[in-house]
Amino acid sequence: MTSGSDEQQGTAGGGVSTGRPRILILNAALAGAEGNTARWLARARADLAAAAVLDEAVLAGPGAETFAGLEPRLRAADGFWLATGTHWDGWSSVLQRFLEEATPAECTDLWLGKPAAVLVTEHSVGGKGVLSRLQGVLVTLGCCLPPCSGVVLSRSALLARRHEPGAAEDFWGADDLGVVARNLVLAAGRRRTDWLAWPVDRQDFNRVWVE
């Protein structure tokens, strides 16, 4: 789903300014377009749509997309929103495969300096660890993290907020999606272009090193 297009314009100080930055949403939930994560992303999309050009890819289910097929769209994006469920204290298997296939593109212009937001869904526990680890992977790939750009939405927290709203207001909820969306769009619209990357082994990172 792509809506509209905008041209980037260079700004002083190595920055980039866009009227409406391009945000690529990556739904990496195992339930694909049919599950809880997809429903939360629909709410996030509403917050993003007024200020960004949106593209969305689903990594599981019918018509699932791969890193190779998405590479041109990843490169064209100004920022990313990744979403996954929580599975035994980890992210989804389709996201793991996607990240493995993305390894050769580490610290290239596909990722370098582009802001990334993360949505993790969970039934009860484990999601915060997934969020923190995934943000670490994104930074190593070359992305940057805007403030307040990661959120975990859990069934247990939503039940707590409904049962005792005053005591549970510090738990993440649906309204926090708007905060993440705003910060992602702001960062994507002001992205710098003069980042440096350290050397990366691009020739032999799959070599067998056990003798």
N, C-alpha and C positions, 0 to 999 in steps of 0.2 A: 504494500500500500504506500504509494508515494503521492504527495499532494503539493504540487507547485514546484518552483525552482527559483533560486536566487544566485546572483553572482557575488563572489567574494571581492572585497576591496582591501588593498593593503593600507596599513596605518603606520604612523611613526612609532619607533621603538620596537620594531620587529613583530608587531601584533597583527591580528586579522580581525576585521569587523564585518559582520554580515547582518543584513536586515532580518533575515530568518534563517538561522543556522540549520544545517541538516543533521537530524538525530536518527540514528539507526537503532531500533529496538530489537534485541535478540532474546526471543522467548526460548529458553533452554529447559523448560519444564518437561518432564516425561509425558505428561498429559497433553502436551502440545497446545493447540488452540481451544481445547475443551475443558481445561481444568481450572483450579482455583487461581493459579498464577496468571493465566490468561485473563481472568475476570478482574484481577487487580491491575493488570496492565491496561485494560480498557479504561479504567478510571485514570490512570496516569496519562494515557494518551489524550484524554480530554483536557488535562492541565497543560500538556505540551503543545497541543495543536494550534493554539492561538498565537504562539510565538516562534514556532519552529516548523520546518518542512520535515515530515515524518516518513520513515521507511520502516518496515517491520519484517522480520524473518523468524520462522518457526523451525526449530532444529529437531523436532520429534513429530511422529505421526505422518499421515498422508501428505505427500509433497514436501517432506522434510528437506531442509537445505543444508549444504555442507560448506566448510570453510572455502574450498576451492571455488565453488559456485558463487559465494558471497564476496570474494576478495575485491572485485571492482566496487561493490557497494560499500564495503568497509573503508576502502581508500577514499571514496567520495564523501564519506560522512565527516561532519565536524565534531561529533560526539556520539557516545554510545550509552544505551541503557540495557544492562544484562539482567536477566531474571531467571531464577531456578528454584526448584523445590529443595527440601532437605531430605537426604537419604542416608541413614546411618552416619550422621555427623559429617556428611560430605555433600557436594553438589551432584547434579544429575550425571548419569553416564554419558549422555549426549553432549553435555557441556565439557566434560573431561576430554572426550574425543576431539571436540572442536578446538580446545586449547592445545592439545597435542599437535593437531594439524597446523595450528597457527605458529608453532615454534620457529620455523624458518623466517617468519616475518617479524621476529622480535626486534624492537628498536628501529624499525623502518618507518617510512612516512605513513604507512598504514595506521600505525598506532601513536607515533611519537608526538607527545604534547597534547593529544586529544583528551578531553575530559570524559570520564566514565562514571555512571551511576549504577548502583546495584540494588535490586529487589530480591530478597530471599523470603520464601514462604515456608512455614513449618506447621506441623500439627500441634506440637507442645514445646519441644526443646531442641537445641542443637544448631539453630539457625544463626546465632550471633557468631559462632566460630566459623561457620561457612562464609558469612559476610566478610569477616576480617581476613580470612585466608584468600578469598577471591579478590578483594581489594589489593592485597599484596601481589598477587599474580598480575593483575592489570597494571600496577605500577612498574613491575619488572618488564612487562611487554613494551612499556613506553608511555602508557596513559598517565594522566594526572587526575587527582581526585578533588573535586570542588568540596567546600565545607558542607557538612550535613547531606552527603550524597549517597548514603547507604541506609537501607531500612529493612527490618525483618517483621513480617506480618504473620502472626500465629493465631490459630484458633483459640488457644488458651488465653492469650492476651485480650482478644476480642470479647470472649465470654466474661473476663474479669471487668472490662470497661463497661459492659452492659449491666453487670450485676452491681458494681459499686463504682460509678463513674468518677467520683471525687478522689478516691484512693488510688485508682488505676490510671489517672490521667498522664502519668509519666511513661506509660507503656506506649510503644509505637502503635499507631492506628491509621485508618484510611486518610485522615487529614494530613498526615506527614508526607504523603505522596506529592502533594502540591509543593511542599518545601523542596523536596528532592528535584522535582521538575523545574522549578524556578532557578535553582542554583546550577543545574546542568545546562539550561539554556543560556544563562548569563555567562558561564565559563566557555561554552562553545562559541558564543558570539564574540568573545574577546581573546580567542586562542592565539598564543604567540607562535612564531614560526622559526625561532632561532635557538631551539633547544640543542644540546649536545648529547650524544649517546656514546657509551663506552664500547670497546671492540666486542664483537660477538662472533663466535665460531659458526660460520655459515656453510662450511665445506664438509665437516667431519663429525658433527655432533651425535650421529647415530653409530659411531664406530664401536666395535667390541674392544674393550680395554682390559678385560680379565685374561690373564695369561695362564 
